Amino acid sequence: MGFSVSASAAIIFISFLMVAGTLYTAWDNAYARVQAAQEDWYSLRLNQLNTLSSLNAGLSSVRNTTTYYNLTLAIQNNGVTTYVPHWNGVYDGRVVTLYNLSDDNVGFLSDYTYLLPGENALLNVTHVPLNENPHTLDVVFGNGCWIRFDWYYNTTTNTVHIVISRGCPTEVR
């Protein structure tokens, strides 16, 4: 014989409950992932704002010879603690390692791991030709924010003119 109407209705009802349970679990997982992504976004944005608003930079010293000069730049952290090994550099369009001065003439004066609030990181740029050509050094931090040093050497007054700019990626607003 066949199934009765009540047995068929029970099978359909149980199937409906199983589908509803599966859809609810999928929706709950998707919602949890969206919430986690929003929390990560807010955390990154807050970190970037703290980094951007707390960076002070400037010229620390200049030593010159007859053919080149050495430049020491200071980056002061007035915000949150930053992890310096995640910093990267681009000097005049070339990627440079900030931890090794001898391989590309750009590097830290000390071995920095963490830069605490109120501390300075000193970057040395050595053997810069003694002429008025413009130079650029970009330092990019672990959260994507950057600070740019644009400078040139004025041979008439024997001074370095430096312009400092900074920012964060526009993808995170």
SVG drawing of the C-alpha trace seen along z (x, -y; Angstrom):
<svg xmlns="http://www.w3.org/2000/svg" viewBox="-4 -80 90 82">
<polyline fill="none" stroke="black" stroke-width="0.4" points="0.0,0.0 1.2,-3.6 2.1,-6.1 -0.7,-7.8 -1.3,-11.5 -0.1,-12.2 3.2,-10.3 3.9,-12.3 3.1,-15.5 5.5,-14.5 8.3,-13.8 7.8,-17.2 7.6,-19.0 10.9,-17.3 12.6,-18.2 11.5,-21.8 12.9,-21.9 16.2,-20.4 16.5,-23.0 15.6,-25.9 18.3,-24.6 20.9,-24.5 20.0,-28.0 20.1,-29.4 23.6,-27.9 24.9,-29.3 23.4,-32.8 24.8,-32.8 28.3,-31.9 28.1,-34.6 27.0,-37.2 29.8,-36.2 32.4,-36.6 31.0,-40.0 31.2,-41.1 34.8,-39.9 35.7,-41.7 34.2,-44.9 36.1,-44.6 39.4,-44.0 38.6,-47.0 37.9,-49.3 41.0,-48.0 43.2,-48.7 41.7,-52.1 42.2,-53.1 45.8,-51.8 46.4,-53.9 44.9,-57.0 47.1,-56.7 50.2,-56.1 49.4,-59.0 48.6,-61.5 51.5,-60.6 54.4,-60.6 56.9,-63.5 59.9,-63.5 62.7,-65.7 66.3,-66.2 68.7,-65.1 72.1,-65.9 74.1,-66.4 77.8,-65.5 79.4,-66.3 82.7,-65.8 83.9,-67.2 82.0,-64.6 79.0,-63.3 77.1,-63.9 75.4,-61.7 71.9,-62.5 70.4,-61.3 66.6,-61.4 64.6,-61.0 61.1,-59.4 59.5,-60.1 56.6,-57.9 54.1,-59.8 51.3,-57.2 51.0,-53.5 54.0,-51.1 55.1,-50.0 57.0,-46.9 59.9,-48.3 61.0,-45.1 57.8,-45.4 58.9,-48.8 60.1,-48.9 61.8,-51.5 62.0,-52.9 64.9,-55.2 64.9,-57.1 62.6,-54.4 64.6,-51.3 63.5,-49.1 66.0,-49.2 66.5,-47.2 66.4,-49.4 68.3,-47.0 71.4,-46.8 73.2,-50.0 76.0,-48.5 74.0,-46.9 72.2,-50.0 73.4,-53.0 70.1,-53.4 69.6,-51.9 68.9,-52.4 71.6,-53.7 70.6,-51.2 68.9,-47.8 65.2,-48.7 62.6,-46.0 59.8,-48.1 59.5,-51.9 57.7,-52.9 55.8,-56.2 58.2,-59.1 61.1,-57.3 63.0,-58.1 64.1,-55.8 67.2,-57.3 67.7,-56.5 71.0,-57.1 71.3,-57.8 75.0,-57.7 77.0,-58.6 74.4,-61.0 76.1,-62.8 76.9,-66.4 74.8,-68.1 71.3,-69.6 69.5,-66.5 66.3,-65.8 66.0,-62.6 63.1,-60.7 62.9,-58.2 59.6,-56.5 59.3,-54.5 56.2,-52.2 55.0,-50.9 53.4,-47.5 49.9,-48.9 50.3,-50.5 50.9,-54.0 53.9,-55.8 56.1,-58.8 58.0,-60.4 61.2,-62.5 61.9,-64.7 65.1,-66.7 67.9,-68.3 71.2,-69.8 71.6,-73.5 75.3,-73.8 75.2,-77.6 74.2,-77.7 75.4,-74.2 72.1,-73.2 69.6,-70.4 66.0,-71.4 63.6,-68.7 59.8,-68.3 58.0,-65.6 54.6,-64.2 52.7,-61.2 49.6,-59.2 47.7,-55.9 46.2,-53.8 42.9,-55.1 41.3,-51.6 40.7,-51.9 38.4,-54.8"/>
</svg>
